[in-house]
Amino acid sequence: MSFTVEKAFELLSGAHANSRLAHAYLITGNEGCGKRHLAASLIHLLNGSGEEGDAGGLGLDLAVEETSPAPASAAAADSSCA
């Protein structure tokens, strides 16, 4: 199920307010869809606001792992390993 950045943040904020956040989230989407913005917004929600790109003023860099899609042959091999 996909959400806009605003809706995803609204849901995460609600979970945080109710002490129901999970220990990890996988944020995926096409380039430019707002993944980095959502991750930074979540960091600011959890740790308070800090400098842009800073994890809540803790001096930590926002780590984003950029991946590329698997080749079609690898995807076909993965689907047969069930």
Secondary structure, DSSP 8 states (H G I E B T S, - for coil): ----HHHHHHHHHHHHHTT---S------STTSSHHHHHHHHHHHHH---STTBSTTSS-B----------HHHHHHHHTT-
